[in-house]
Amino acid sequence: MTRSVWIKADDSVGDWDERRERITTALEAGVDWVLVDEADVERVRNLGDINVAAFRTNGDVTLVDDAEEDDEIEHIEVGSDAEPDAIVVGKEGEGDATIDMPEDFSGSADLSTLRRDVDVERGAYVRILDKEYEAFAETAAEEADHTIIIGEDWTIIPLENLIARIGDETDLVAGVTSADEAKTAFETLEIGSDSVLLDSSDPDEIRKTVEVRDEAERETLDLEYAEVLEIERAGSADRVCIDTGSLLEHDEGMLVGSMARGLVFVHAETAESPYVASRPFRVNASAVHAYVRTPDGGTKYLSELQSGDEVQIINTDGNTREAIVGRVKIEQRPMFRVALEAQSGDRIETLLQNAETIKVSTSEGRKAVTDLEAGDEMLLYYEDTARHFGEAVEESIIEK
């Protein structure tokens, strides 16, 4: 599941200077969406590249019956900088209780606006005041791409109810005021909301909420130790160094290998050497044929990688994050062929450069590949699956 963070920056936040400061902080932190009033859309576009959602208030709304013909429905023009990526109804309407909720939802001004045939994404904004508003949010979710729910005297029960009932129908956005609340929203019912709408101007809370989003998206992998069966010189090959745009920690690296079902852990070049300075942004991976694991759980050939791609970073405990590739260096270098036996008994092989700067993780600690011997135990990620174009498939594929 892809999570996202929205920031609330409408006129309830304050004047434009206050709103602008909140939006700028959100842009710098890596927030995905900003929710503003329609009059501010162009201003936001001038601040930076971010998805913009805008409140559309009901004002002069004419109720639209489901049976009306398309040519009777007003369309909005899109494409200019002043147009949002999504419109959101509910402010100054039934959604925020400015207008009384109708006995029959078919008479709702908010739902009428939501049903209009527009060329942008649509969102509903609903304060969950009681069960009636929960039901209203469920009805709105049938039409809305994004359903924003704001808890009043918030308890986790309404969020649980809505995740269970409409979580598959809409991008469910939970209103929060802190990173701690965002963490709870992302973890509720183990599924969590798809997104959160943060109402805070605190730069620390904004940054922490983005960190919570990133942590919620990341997977933790079960790594195992595999016994080294053989290590031998294998001649030269086109070796790939992956230089990322991030500084890696001492216990971090990447999963690479010749066989998709078994990827070995290779450390980043964070250690000092008598021969070369550390390069903590780099992993000296393998040859061009090998796989590297990506943040979506897929793989890519090392030969395919280019600047701007994302690769998965993993530490020795199996915790993952993502990094952007800044540069790929391909040079002919002498290689080792390393054969391992996974705990399942499966034989796994890969190529690693014959150089003491390439380090792997063993049961005895970090070790240079030039010091590996038969009987050592190397850290491995093993999954009994085949891959086709990097995607896991259920079919028989022989790799040897």
C-alpha positions in Angstrom: 0.0 0.0 0.0 1.3 3.5 -0.9 0.8 5.9 1.9 0.6 9.7 1.6 0.6 12.8 3.8 -1.7 15.7 3.1 -1.2 19.1 4.8 -4.2 21.3 5.6 -3.5 24.9 4.6 -6.9 26.6 4.0 -8.1 29.9 5.5 -8.7 28.2 8.9 -4.9 28.2 9.3 -4.6 32.0 9.2 -3.6 34.6 6.6 -1.6 33.9 3.5 1.7 34.4 5.1 0.9 31.7 7.7 -0.5 29.4 5.1 2.5 29.9 2.9 4.9 29.1 5.7 3.1 25.9 6.4 3.0 24.9 2.7 6.7 25.7 2.2 7.6 23.6 5.3 5.5 20.8 3.9 7.2 21.0 0.5 10.6 20.8 2.0 9.6 17.8 4.2 8.2 15.8 1.3 4.5 16.0 1.9 2.4 14.5 -1.0 -0.7 16.8 -1.1 -1.7 20.2 0.1 -5.4 21.1 0.8 -6.2 24.7 0.3 -9.0 27.0 -0.7 -9.6 27.3 -4.4 -8.4 30.9 -4.5 -4.9 29.7 -3.4 -4.3 27.1 -6.0 -2.2 29.2 -8.3 -0.2 30.6 -5.4 0.6 27.1 -4.3 1.7 26.1 -7.9 4.2 29.0 -7.7 5.7 27.7 -4.5 6.7 24.2 -5.8 5.7 20.9 -7.4 3.1 19.2 -5.2 -0.4 17.7 -5.6 -3.0 20.4 -4.9 -6.5 19.7 -3.6 -8.9 22.6 -3.2 -12.1 23.0 -1.2 -15.1 23.7 -3.4 -17.8 25.3 -1.3 -21.5 24.8 -2.2 -22.4 28.5 -2.7 -24.8 28.4 -5.6 -24.9 24.6 -6.0 -27.9 23.3 -8.0 -28.8 19.7 -7.0 -28.0 17.2 -9.7 -30.2 14.2 -9.9 -28.5 10.9 -10.9 -30.8 10.6 -13.9 -29.9 13.9 -15.5 -28.2 13.7 -18.8 -24.4 14.4 -19.1 -25.0 17.5 -21.2 -26.9 19.1 -18.4 -24.0 18.8 -16.0 -21.6 21.7 -15.8 -18.0 20.6 -16.6 -15.0 22.5 -15.4 -12.0 23.3 -17.5 -8.7 21.9 -16.5 -5.1 22.3 -17.5 -4.3 25.8 -16.2 -2.0 26.5 -13.2 -5.1 27.7 -11.4 -6.8 24.3 -11.5 -6.3 21.8 -8.7 -5.5 18.2 -9.0 -8.5 17.3 -6.9 -11.6 19.2 -5.7 -12.8 18.5 -2.2 -16.4 19.1 -1.1 -17.7 19.4 2.5 -16.3 22.6 3.7 -19.2 25.0 4.5 -21.5 22.2 3.6 -23.0 19.1 5.2 -19.5 17.5 5.6 -18.4 20.0 8.3 -21.9 20.5 9.7 -22.2 24.1 8.4 -25.4 22.9 6.7 -27.8 20.5 8.4 -27.6 16.9 7.2 -30.7 16.1 5.1 -32.9 13.2 6.2 -32.3 11.6 2.8 -28.8 11.7 1.5 -30.1 12.1 -2.1 -30.9 15.7 -1.1 -27.3 16.4 -0.1 -25.7 19.5 -1.7 -22.2 18.0 -1.0 -23.0 14.7 -2.7 -24.6 16.6 -5.6 -21.4 18.5 -6.2 -19.4 15.3 -5.8 -21.4 13.6 -8.5 -20.7 16.3 -11.1 -18.7 14.9 -14.0 -15.3 16.6 -13.7 -11.9 15.9 -15.2 -10.1 16.1 -11.9 -10.1 13.7 -8.9 -12.8 14.3 -6.3 -12.7 14.3 -2.6 -15.2 14.4 0.3 -14.4 16.1 3.6 -16.5 14.8 6.6 -16.3 15.6 10.3 -17.3 12.4 12.1 -19.7 13.9 14.7 -21.8 10.7 15.2 -23.1 7.6 13.4 -25.0 9.7 10.9 -21.8 11.3 9.7 -20.1 7.9 9.5 -22.9 6.8 7.2 -22.6 10.0 5.2 -18.8 9.4 4.8 -19.6 5.8 3.5 -22.1 7.2 1.0 -19.6 9.9 -0.2 -16.9 7.2 -0.6 -19.0 5.7 -3.4 -18.3 8.8 -5.5 -15.0 10.2 -4.0 -11.5 9.3 -5.0 -10.4 10.6 -1.6 -12.6 10.5 1.6 -11.2 12.8 4.3 -12.5 12.0 7.8 -12.0 14.4 10.7 -12.5 12.9 14.2 -14.3 15.0 16.7 -13.4 14.0 20.2 -11.5 11.4 18.3 -11.6 7.7 19.2 -10.2 4.9 17.1 -13.6 3.2 16.6 -14.9 5.4 13.8 -11.7 5.0 11.9 -11.8 1.2 12.4 -15.4 1.1 11.1 -14.6 3.2 8.0 -11.4 1.2 7.2 -13.5 -2.0 7.4 -16.4 -0.6 5.3 -14.9 1.6 2.7 -11.1 1.1 2.8 -11.2 -0.7 -0.5 -13.4 1.8 -2.3 -11.6 5.1 -1.7 -8.3 6.7 -0.6 -9.2 7.0 3.0 -7.6 10.1 4.6 -7.6 10.4 8.4 -7.4 13.9 9.9 -4.5 14.1 12.5 -2.8 16.9 14.4 0.5 15.1 15.2 2.9 12.4 14.0 1.8 10.2 16.9 -1.8 10.4 15.6 -0.6 9.7 12.1 1.2 6.5 13.3 -2.0 5.3 14.9 -4.0 6.0 11.8 -1.5 4.1 9.6 -1.6 1.1 12.0 -5.3 0.8 12.8 -6.7 -2.7 12.1 -3.2 -3.5 10.8 -4.3 -2.1 7.5 -4.5 1.5 8.4 -5.7 4.5 6.5 -4.3 5.2 3.1 -3.3 8.8 4.0 -3.4 11.4 6.7 -4.4 15.0 6.6 -2.1 16.9 9.0 -3.3 20.1 10.6 -0.2 21.5 12.2 2.3 24.3 11.5 5.0 22.7 13.7 8.0 21.9 11.3 9.0 19.0 13.6 5.6 17.5 13.5 5.4 17.9 9.7 8.8 16.2 9.2 8.0 13.4 11.7 4.7 12.7 10.0 6.5 12.2 6.7 8.9 9.9 8.5 6.0 7.9 9.9 4.6 7.6 6.3 7.9 6.3 5.1 8.2 3.8 7.9 4.6 2.6 7.3 5.4 1.8 3.6 8.6 0.0 4.3 8.9 -3.8 4.7 11.0 -5.8 7.1 12.6 -8.9 5.5 13.5 -12.1 7.2 17.2 -12.7 6.4 19.0 -16.0 7.0 22.6 -17.2 7.1 23.6 -19.4 4.2 26.7 -21.6 4.2 29.5 -20.8 1.7 30.1 -24.0 -0.3 32.7 -22.6 -2.8 34.4 -19.4 -3.6 36.6 -19.3 -6.7 38.1 -16.8 -9.2 35.8 -16.5 -12.2 37.7 -14.1 -14.6 36.6 -10.6 -15.5 33.1 -9.2 -15.9 31.4 -5.9 -16.3 31.0 -4.9 -12.6 28.4 -2.4 -11.4 28.8 0.1 -8.7 25.6 1.8 -7.5 26.2 5.3 -6.2 23.1 6.5 -4.3 22.0 10.0 -3.3 22.0 8.9 0.3 24.6 8.3 3.0 24.3 4.7 4.2 24.9 3.5 7.7 27.6 1.0 8.7 25.1 -1.9 8.9 23.3 -1.1 5.7 23.7 -2.3 2.1 21.7 -3.9 -0.7 20.4 -7.3 -1.7 22.0 -8.5 -5.0 22.5 -11.7 -6.7 22.6 -13.9 -9.9 19.4 -15.8 -8.8 16.2 -13.9 -8.0 15.2 -16.4 -5.3 18.4 -15.8 -3.3 20.0 -12.4 -3.0 23.1 -11.8 -0.9 23.6 -8.9 1.5 26.5 -6.6 0.3 27.6 -3.8 2.6 27.9 -0.2 1.5 31.5 1.0 1.3 31.3 2.7 4.8 34.5 1.2 6.1 37.8 3.0 5.8 40.5 1.0 3.9 44.3 1.4 3.7 43.9 1.6 -0.1 40.8 3.8 -0.6 38.7 6.3 1.3 35.2 5.2 2.4 32.3 6.0 0.1 29.2 5.5 2.2 26.9 6.3 -0.7 28.1 3.3 -2.7 27.4 -0.4 -3.0 29.8 -2.4 -5.2 27.1 -4.7 -6.3 27.8 -7.5 -8.8 28.0 -7.9 -12.6 25.6 -6.5 -15.1 23.5 -9.6 -15.2 22.7 -9.6 -11.5 19.5 -8.5 -9.8 19.1 -5.8 -7.2 16.0 -5.6 -5.0 13.7 -2.5 -5.3 11.4 -0.8 -2.8 8.3 -2.3 -4.3 9.5 -5.8 -3.6 10.6 -6.4 -7.2 14.0 -6.6 -8.8 15.9 -4.9 -11.6 18.9 -6.0 -13.6 21.9 -4.0 -12.6 22.4 -3.3 -16.3 19.0 -1.5 -16.3 19.7 0.9 -13.4 20.1 4.6 -14.2 20.1 7.9 -12.4 16.8 8.6 -10.8 15.8 5.0 -10.2 15.0 3.8 -6.7 16.8 0.9 -5.0 16.1 -0.8 -1.7 18.5 -0.2 1.2 18.5 -2.9 3.9 20.3 -3.3 7.2 21.5 -6.5 8.8 18.3 -6.7 10.9 16.2 -6.7 7.7 14.8 -3.2 8.1 14.5 -1.5 4.7 14.3 2.0 3.2 14.7 3.4 -0.3 17.4 5.5 -2.0 17.6 7.2 -5.3 20.4 6.1 -7.7 22.6 9.1 -8.5 25.1 7.3 -10.8 25.9 3.8 -12.0 29.5 2.9 -12.8 30.2 -0.1 -15.0 33.8 -1.2 -15.4 35.5 -4.5 -16.2 36.9 -6.1 -13.0 38.0 -9.5 -11.8 35.3 -11.5 -10.1 34.7 -14.3 -7.6 32.0 -16.9 -8.0 30.4 -17.6 -4.6 28.2 -20.6 -4.1 26.0 -20.9 -1.0 23.5 -23.3 0.5 20.3 -21.8 1.8 18.7 -23.2 4.9 16.2 -24.9 2.6 19.1 -26.8 1.0 18.8 -24.8 -2.2 22.1 -23.9 -4.0 22.5 -20.2 -4.6 25.3 -18.6 -6.6 26.4 -15.0 -7.4 29.4 -13.1 -8.7 31.2 -10.5 -6.5 34.2 -8.4 -7.4 37.6 -9.7 -6.3 38.5 -6.7 -4.1 39.0 -6.3 -0.3 36.8 -3.2 -0.3 33.7 -5.4 -1.0 32.3 -6.5 2.4 29.5 -9.0 3.2 27.8 -9.8 6.4 28.7 -13.2 8.0 27.7 -14.9 11.3 31.1 -13.7 12.6 30.6 -10.1 11.5 31.5 -7.9 8.5 34.1 -9.7 6.3 35.9 -8.8 3.0 34.9 -11.1 0.1 38.7 -11.7 -0.3 38.7 -13.4 3.1 35.7 -15.6 2.6 36.2 -19.4 2.9 34.1 -22.5 2.5 32.1 -23.0 5.8 31.5 -19.3 6.4 27.9 -18.2 6.8 26.8 -15.2 4.7 23.6 -13.2 5.1 21.0 -14.0 2.5 17.4 -13.1 1.6 15.7 -16.3 0.2 12.2 -16.5 -1.2 11.0 -19.6 -3.0 9.6 -17.8 -6.1 10.4 -17.2 -9.7 10.5 -13.8 -11.3 9.5 -12.5 -14.8 10.5 -9.0 -15.6 11.2 -8.4 -12.0 7.8 -9.5 -10.7 7.2 -12.7 -8.6 5.4 -15.4 -10.6 4.1 -18.8 -9.8 5.8 -20.9 -12.4 8.8 -23.2 -12.7 12.0 -21.4 -13.8 15.4 -23.0 -13.5 18.3 -20.8 -12.5 21.8 -22.3 -12.2 
